[in-house]
Each structure stands twice: as C-alpha cells, then as structure tokens.
C-alpha cells in the first residue's frame, strides 16, 4: 500500500496541472493510495507513523530535497520504504543521484517496485542523514561501532562533511569521486575541506 505526502508549496496553482497529471498516471499504473497534504496544522511524523500503522508499506514524498530530508527522519525509524517524486523549484540533488527523473516520469520508476537499501547515518539531536551533513561547529565528534574520536580543524575556514553521497559544492580528485562514495557500502565518508586544502578520510 502506498501513502503519498504532498509538500505545502504544491498547493500553489502553478502546480495544479502537474499534480493532476501525476495522480492520473499513478492510477494508470495501479499504484495510487492514500494521500495527505502538509500544512502548518499537521505534522509529517504523525502522518507517516499513522499511515504505516494502517498498512502503508511505501511512503512517497512529492517535493524537493527539504521535503525528503524531513521524511527520512521518520521513515528511517519505521518499517516502510521511501519513494520520491521530485517536483517544485527547489533542489532535487538526492533524486538526481538516485536516477529518479523529475515530475511525471518518476511515476514509472516508482511503478517498477524495485527496492534498494542505502546507508543512513544518525547525527546529534536524533536526526537521520541520507545524503550528507555539514558541521556547523568547529568541533565534531565521530562515533562509530569501532571507536569514537573528535576532530578540531586548525583553520576557522575549514568545513567538515559527513557524506553518503558527494556534496556537489566540494571538488575532489576523480579517483576519490569514483572510489569512496558508495551509499550501500555500510559506511559514511568524512571530508575535511577548506578553500586552500581538502582531504577525504575513509572510515
């Protein structure tokens, strides 16, 4: 059973035609299901938990990267599969990395019912990370099943990323791009990056 969550910005009239086409295509493909629209009065977590409790096996998010990130925090903790239909003017980086096309064409990908497991990380505050997390602090503590350690950059301009996929704004050597970023290898990568120097630590 499918459960569809529409981000609140999709209520704008400029998306009416696209949403109608998507919903018609879902019916054609026999993958329609319950749906809910986000607004200031409802909570995404409660919506997902309730849907799974009532039999939803796949939670499909219609929106951009921000919408997906919010959904991941709940879907990662319940027995459900996450699907994505990228739509809207925001970024769709995760969908692009996963090979999911924008808008209507994503319905056909969803209909194939091919499920893949990818790594999910957890950061302080209990939030889950599926793409990458950028440290907002000069000090970062890494905790893994093997050990725990802290990193303190020498330069105040240094940025630290905990990555499942390579951040597009960070340029790496071709070998590093190809060798390290595999979202199904059971580990995340740590990038220590600065305007003058960058390195990649594989843990």
N, C-alpha and C positions, 0 to 999 in steps of 0.2 A: 504494500500500500504506500502511495506517495503523499507527502504533505508539502505544499508549496507556500513559501513565505515571500511576500512582496515588500520591498523596502518602501518607506513612506513617500519618497520622492517620485515613485512611479504613479502616484495619483495625479500628477501634472497632466493636463490634457494633451500635451505633445506626445505622450506615450500610449494614448488610448488605442490607436490603430495597431501599434506593435504588440501590445498586450493581447488584443483581440486575436491577432494572427497566431500568437504563441499558444493561447488557450485552445484555439481551433485545431492547431497542429497536435497538441497533446491528446485531444480527443481522437483524432485520426489515428494516432499511434497507440491508442488504448493505454495511455499512461497518465490519465487525468487522476485527480484525487482531491482531498480536502485542501483548502487554501485559507490563508489569513493575511491581512494587510497590517503592516506595522504603523503605529501612530504613537502619540505622546501618552496615550492612556493604557497601552498594553506593553507587556514585557516579553522579549523574544525568548528568554529562557523558559518562562512559564508556558509559552505557546508550544515550544518544541517538546518539553517534558510531557505535557498533556497529550500531544499528538502521538508520541511514542507509546504512552500508556494505553492509548486507544487503538494501537495496532500499526502505526506508521513505521515502516522499515527504512524508508528513504526520505530524507529531508532535503528539499530542493530550494535553494536560495535564488531569488531573482533580484539582482542588484549589482553592486560593484565590489571592489576589494574590501571596503569598510563593512559592507553587509556580511560578506563571507567571514571576515575576521570575528565579527560578533557571534555568528552562528557556530563557528568552530569551538568556542568556549563551552558550549552546551553539548553539541553533537559528539565531541571527543569523550564526554563522560557518560553517554547513554549508549544503548545498543541500537545504533542506527547508522546508515550510510549517508554521506553528504554529497549532494548533487549541486551543480551550478548552472544557471542560465545567465550569462553576463549581459547586462543591459544598463543603460544610463551613461551619463557623460563623465563619470569618474574613471579611475584606473581599473584595469582588469588584468593585472600582471599575473596573478595566480592562474587564472583561466588560460591565459596565453601559454604559460609554462606547461600546463597540463594538456594543451592541444584542444581546448574547448573553444569553438568559434562563438562569435558574438551573436546575440539575439536568437532569431528563429532557428537558425542552423543548429544551435545547441540542443534542440529538442530531439533531433535524430541521433545525436551522440548519447543522450540520456536513454533513448529507447533501446539501445543495444544491450543495456543492463549488464555491462561489463564492470565489475567492481575490482578495484586495486587498493591495496593497503599502502599508505605512505606514513613516514615518520611524523610524530607530533611531539613538540617539546613543551615544557612547562616552566614558566618564569615566576618570579616573586609576585605575590598577590593572587596566585592561583590561576592566572590566565594561561591558555594554551597558545602555542605558536605553530603554524603550519608552513609559513613562508620564511620570515626572518624577524628577529627582534634587534633593535638598535638600542644600546645602552644610553640612558640619559644621565648617567652618573660617571664620575671619573674612576670610581672603584667598582669592580664587578666580581662577584663570587660565583664560581662554576662548581656545580655539584653533579656528579655522575655516579653510577653504581660502583665505579672503581675508586674514585677519590674525590676530594674537594680541594680547591685552591682559589686564590684570589689574584686578580690582575689589576695593577695600578699603572696606567700609562705615564711615561715621563713627560710627554708633551701635552699641554692642555688642548691642543687641536686634534688629538687622537680620537678616532671613533671606533667603537667596538660593536661588532655584529655577531649574533648567534644565528647561524643560517642552515636552512634546509635546502633552499634554492639560492642562487647567487643574486645579490642585490644589483639591480641594473646600474645604480649610480656608482658602484665600485668597480674599477677597472683592474682586471687580473691578467696574468700571463695566460696564453692559450692553453698551456699544459695544465694549469690549475683549474681552468674552467671545465676542462674535459674530465679530469681525474677525480675531483673531490666532490662535486655537487651531485650526489645520487640520493634522492629523497626516500629510497627504500633500503638503504644500507644499515639502518639501525643506529645511526649517529648523526649529530649535527656538526657543522664546521664553525670554527671561531676565526673571524677576520679582525685583525688589528690594523686599522687603516688611518693614515694621515696624509695631508696634501703632499708631503715630501717623501713619505715612505709608507709601504704597505707590506703586510705579510699575512700568510694563512697558516693557521695551526690546525692540524687534523687530529681530532680526538674521537 
